[in-house]
Amino acid sequence: MALATKQDAIIPGAQSRKARKGWKRYSNRLFYLFVAPWVLGFLLLTVIPFVYAFVMSFSNFDGIAIWRWVGFQNYVELLSDPLTYYSLSRTLLFMVITVPVSIIGGLGLAVLVNRQFKGIGIFRTIFYLPSVVPIVAAAIIWRSVFARDTGALNALLEHVGGPTITWLIDPTAFYALILMTLWGIGGGMIISLAGLQGIPQELTEAATVDGAGSWQAFSTVTLPLLSPIIFFQIVMGVIASLQTLIQPLLLADTGNTAANGSIPHSNYLYMVHVYEQFFYSQRFGYGSALLWILFAVILLFTLLVFRSSTFWVYYEVDKETA
């Protein structure tokens, strides 16, 4: 035993070779055994449904029994359907409003709470809590706030002499949807706060010493260093806003006229149109074609954001050098 130890000490790399030799008892099959659950889940829950939905978009499948190959008929029909263009335009408007406002609002809150004083954790928690409230609970809360006769918002307007507004029907339903969506900007606040706390304080102090004011230091030092964080939030915000569905469904006032008797026309977003084709009209093939068009739109906007990032996103380490 002592001789073997002495030999390992004399011969360079003997211990590393011995360690590598010891690992040979683990075959490659063990690796595949460990990754098998993920691979099976990816194939069964992602790849196969992905391919199935693509094939279904070329059929007239009704969800039960009817299945006939119709080729590109679904795509031709949706491109000539006024509801497709209307719902897509409402979704793009929703995206253009909510994504910038949520990012700017979250950054503003992050700047406010990026301070060290007693009780700052309480303020951060209060601002962050709405973003973790389940969406069903949030919809119930906001429906009670927007209620015409018993809502808190109308009670406040009446108190200051304002008119009573029916928030949950056209045309104000769209504004109610935006307010409900922006209620959860605390999630963006946490991301921006993490970015702010990762910026060295010495850089801001150096800019101040050179004569820069508070806004100049923020715009020339802080914002460029936060640009990767903002870039991430834009990409995720665009993807999420284009897929918005649950909010307009839960916020709808079922007692008023709208699409299929529930959803206001101003809140008729693209995913609402897809939802109605699937579950009201039983047009699974047509709905799948709509989803593939949405996939193309999301991909297009994501690529545009990535291409534009070369002009405004600053990385501390050059990507080519890295």
N, C-alpha and C positions, 0 to 999 in steps of 0.2 A: 504493500500500500504506500509506504514511504518512498519506495523506488519509483512507482508510477507518478507520484506527486513531483518528485525531483525531476523526472523526465519531462513532464508537462511544463515545468518551469524553464527547462533548458531549451526545449524545442519551441521556436516562435510559432504562434498560432495553433499550438496543439489543443488548447482548451476550446478555441472557437470551432475547430474541426470536430472535436468531440461533441460539442453542443449541436452542431449541424447534423452529425450522425445520429444523435439521440432523437431528433425530430423526424427522422425518416420512418419511424414506426407509425406515423400518422399518414395515411394514404390520401390521395386526392379525392377519394370517394367521401371522406369526412367533410371536406370543404363543400362539396355539392350537397351533402346531407344538410348542412347548416343553412345554405342559401335556398334550399328547395322550397320552404314555405313562402318566401318572398317571390320566387320565380313563379310558383303555382298561383299565388294571389295576383301577380301582375298579368299572367296569361288569362286566368279565369275572370278577373274583375276589370281588366283594362283592355287587353288586346282583342279578346273575342267579342266583348260588347262593342268595341270600336269598329271592328270589321262588320259585325252584324248590323249596326246602325247605318253604316255606309251602304251596305247591300239593300237594307230596308228602304233607304231613301229613293231607290229606283223601283219601288213597288207601290201598290195601293193597299197595303196591309191595314186591316181595321182593328188589330189587336186581338182578334178571336180566331177567325177562320179564313177570311178572304185574303188571298195572296196572289197577285198577278203582276208580272213584270211589265212596267209601263215606261221604262227607259228614262229619258230626261223630261218627261211630262210634268213631274212635280216641280222641277227647277224652272221650267218655262212658265208654269202657272204662278209660282210665287213671285217671279220677276214682273209679272203683269198684274199682280194683286195690289190694289191701293193700300190695303191694311198693312202689307209688308213694309212699304215705304213709310207709311205714317208711324207705325210702331218703332221702326228703326230711327226715324228722325226724332221721336220723343226720347228714345234711349240715348241718342247722341247728345241731345240737349241736356238730359239729366247728367250725363257724364261730364259735359263741359262745365256745368255749374258745380257739381258736388266734388269732383276731384280737386280742382284748384282751391276751392274754399276750405275743404277738409285739410289739405296740406298746409295752407297758410294759417288756418285756425289752430291746427295742432302745433305748428312751429311757434306761433305766438304764445300759446299756453306753455310750451316747453321753456321759452325764454322767461316767462313770468315765474315759473316754479324752479328754475335753475339757480336757486339761491340757497344759502345755508343759514337758516335761523330756526328757532324752536317752533316745532309744529308744522314744518314744511311737508313732512310725510303725510299729514292729514289732508292738506290741500291737494297733493298729488293723487292721493287715493280717491278723493271726491271727484276730481276731474276724470279719473280713469274708470270709475265704477260703471258709468253708462255703457261703455264699450263691451263689458262682460255680461250685461243683462241679456238673458235669452230673448231672441227676436220676437217670440210670441208674447212674452211678458211686456216687452217694449211696445208692441202694437196695441196691447190692451191699455197700457198707460196713456199712450198718445191718443187713442180713440176717446178715452174719457176726457182728455184735455181739450180735444177738438169738438166735442159734442156741442150741438147747437144750443140746446136749452140748459144743460147742466154742466157744460164744460168750463174749466177754469179759465181758459183763454178768453172766451166770450164774456165771462163774469168780470174779468179785468178790463176788457174794452168798455163794457157798460159802466164800470166804475169811473172811468175817465171820460165818459160821454161819447164813446164810439159806437158804431153800429153793430148789430148782431150778425155774424157771418156764418154761413153754412160751409164749414171748412172741408167736409168730406165729400162734397159733390163738385162738379165743374163750375167755374174754372179754378177754384181755389184748392182743389184736391192735390194738384201738382205741387203747390207751395207747401202743403202739409206733408207730403211725401219727402220733400227736400229737407224740411225742418227735422223730421223724424230721422232721416239718414245722417244729418250733420250732428245729431245728438251724441253720436258715438265717436267724436273726433279725439277722445281720450286715448284711443289706441295709437293714433298718429303722434299724439303728444309724447307717449312713452318712447317711441322710436326716435323722434327728434331729440328728446331729452338725453337719450343714450349717446346720440351723435354729438350733442353739445358738450357733454361731460368727457367725451373722448378727445376734444380739442385742447391742446396745451395752452394753458393760460398765459404762458410767456409770449405767445405770438400776439395776442390781443394787447398785452402790456407794451410790447415793442411798438405796435402801431400807435398806441396812445402817446408814447414817448416821442415818436416822430411827428406828432401834431395832429393825428387823426382824431376826429370826434367819435362819439358813440356810434352814430349811424355809419360813418365811413369805416370804422373798424369792423362793424358787423357785416357790411356789404363787401368789403375787400378781403377780409380774413375769414370770418365765420361762415358766410354763405358758400364760398368756394370749397371749404373743407367739408361742408354739409352736403354738397352736391351729389355724392354717391347715395346718401340717405334719401334725398329728395327724389333722385332717379328711381330708387327702389319703390318708394311710395307711389310715384306716378304709374309705374308699370302695374303694380298690384291694384291700385285704385281704378285704372282703366279696365282691367280684366274683371274686377268685382262689379263695377257699375254697369258694364255691358251685360252682365248676367243677373241683374237684379230681378227678382221674381216675388219672393216672400213678402216684402214690404208692401207693395201695392195690393196684393191679395188680402193680407190681414188688415190693412188700413181701410179697405173698401167699406162703404156704408151700404149694406145689403138691402136697405129699404128704399133706395133711390134708383132711378133708371140709369143704366150704363151698359157696357158690353156684357151681354148675357145676363143682364139684370143686376150686376153687382159692382163691377170695376168702372170707375169714371173714365170717360174717354181721354181726358188729359193724362191719366196714369196708365194708358194702354201701351206699356212698354213692349219691347220685342219678345222677351221671355214670356210675357203674359199672352201674347199672340200664339207663341209655341204651345203654351199650356192649354189654351182653349182648343187648338187643333188636336192635341193628344186626347184630352179628357172630356171635352164637350162634343167635338165633331167625330171622334174616333178615327182620325186620319193619321195613323202612325207613320205611314210612308211620307206624307206631306210634312208632318212635324219633324221627321228626321232630316228632310231636305232643308228645312228652315234652320235647324241646328247646325248643319254643315255650312250654311251661309254665315251664320253667326261665328263659327270657328274661323272662317276666312277673314271676317271683319276684325276679330280679336287679334288674329295673327298679323294682319296688315297694320293695325295701330301699334302693336308691340314692336314690330320691325321699324316703324317710323320713329318711335321713341328711342329705340336702340341706335338707329342711325344718327339721330339728332344729338345723342349723348356725347359724340366726339367734339361738339362745338361748345358745350357748357358744363360737362362733368369733369371735375378735377380730381385726379388720383395722386396721392402723395408719392407713389411709385409708378413710374411709367410702365404701362402694360407691356410694351414691346421689350423694354429692358428686363422686366420681370420674367 
